[in-house]
Each structure stands twice: as structure tokens, then as C-alpha cells.
């Protein structure tokens, strides 16, 4: 529910707008900046353009599942590197692959091994993993836990979900994506984990990952959107966005949840033009404001645009 005290404050601020100096819409923009935008001041997600990058992975159709992107908090001299985790047909992986350039992804690449084989302890399970601060965050094999693999020390730490996760994958129509019980995401503030629990009745739950040593799970938010109605989630500016399948060519960002205000929106109505029927992983990078999608063995990127359009004042 929207906090009544914040609503009263917002109404007061709107009344105080000086219409002789500031146009009415700018007054409303000031109002929205205080109650809607999460942690950023550039406005809400307005549209998604692209695809930009649309390239077949090295392994063609042999690795339909996976994830890729760029580290939002990279080590020095690796600001422009890309990473990829290709999953086997059983949706497991035991290494992460790096590319200094997408143009030379076959000739110039390097692997960092995480586990000795597939599947075993510390194996990557499922496509929803992210790289942040030179560490890979992923769903630990056969556990209700997040693994953090430090690329420098090669050490692995576990973050156990305190309440057992409800067995609920991302789905569309009658098809569900295997091993998507936990979804990892990055935004301007760091790493988040999205899941659901029995207590939440299958609705999305969101928890912030704190970059402590060891890392910890901190504040948790509960939403009213059913996880099996969602195909993917991502975060930008502390706002959770959820997508759903429209058809083989289009995916829709239909829902948002602002962690600053607790405000939900089921009518986001932003569309993504797909290059393949299924997007198996989707993550936002706050540095270049790009969305990185892994879609039926293809590495695809989209530009996220923020700001106000007339629909926010209708």
C-alpha cells in the first residue's frame, strides 16, 4: 500500500508549486521525483529500444541457455570487457567466460573455472546470474542459496535464503524456465535477489545483497505479482521491473515495484522486440544503461531510456 504520510507530504508540495515561475508539469515532475523514482533523479523507465548487439554466441545452438553482460563495478582496465556463462542443455555451468571485445570473442577469450565438473557442489544452476565487483552471483547447485564466486581469490561464499524458497520458476503460457527459482539482478546500488516463498503464496519477493565480508542479505520487500506470471525481472534505480511473454516477437515490461515507496504499477506497458522466442536471462547495467539478454543462444542488448512522457500526466 502507498504510504499515507508520503502522499500527504506530496499533496502539500504540489499545492506549494509556484505556477507563476514553474509550469504545471514541472511541478508534477518535482512531485514524482519525491514519491516515484526510487533512488534516481532521471525519471522512470520510459522505453526500451533495440536490439543493439545481436550476435550468435560461440557455441551456436548447442548452448541455448545462459547469461552475459558487463560488470557494473569492474576492476581497473577491464571496464569494457564482457562476460558470459553458457549453460549445458541441463542448465548447469562450471566456468565463466570473458571477452575484451565482442568482435574477437572467438580468438580472444579466457575462462575462469568455478567448479571441477557439472553438476557438483558450487556448480552454477540456471541462467539468472550476474557479475558485480569482480564476483559472480548465482544460484548454487541444489540449494536455496546464492553463491558468490570471487574472481580474484577464487573463493566461494554462500548466502542462504532464510525462508525456504517456493518451487516456482519464471513461466509463460504453459511453459516454465527450468532453474529460475532465484533471479539475481544489478542496479545502481549493487546486487539483488528475486524469488518467492511459501509464505508469500508464490508472489515475488525481493532482497538486497549487502557487499560486506562476508556478504549478507538485508532488507526484504514483498510484492503482489505472482511469480509464475513473470518471464524475467530486472532492477534499475531501486525499482523492480517484471516482464511477460506476449508472442514470439514481443515481450512486455508490465509491472514495477518501487522499493523506496512500496508503490506498485501493473500498467508499465513497455515492449521489447525479441530476436528469438524466449529470453532466458535479462539484466540491467547501470553504467551504460543497457539491458543484456540471452535469447536462444543469442547475445542481445537493448537500450533502457528514462524520463517522462505525456502518459505520466494523463
Beta strands, then each sheet from edge to edge (+ up, - down):
strand 1: 45-56
strand 2: 65-69
strand 3: 82-87
strand 4: 92-93
strand 5: 95-99
strand 6: 110-113
strand 7: 124-125
strand 8: 130-131
strand 9: 135-139
strand 10: 145-150
strand 11: 156-160
strand 12: 171-172
strand 13: 175-176
strand 14: 183-187
strand 15: 190-195
strand 16: 203-210
strand 17: 216-226
strand 18: 232-236
strand 19: 239-245
strand 20: 250-258
strand 21: 264-265
strand 22: 270-273
strand 23: 281-285
strand 24: 290-295
strand 25: 298-306
sheet 1: 1+ 25- 24+ 23-
sheet 2: 2+ 3- 5+ 6-
sheet 3: 4+ 7-
sheet 4: 8+ 9- 10+ 11-
sheet 5: 12+ 13-
sheet 6: 14+ 15- 16+ 17-
sheet 7: 18+ 19- 20+ 21-
sheet 8: 18+ 19- 20+ 22-
end
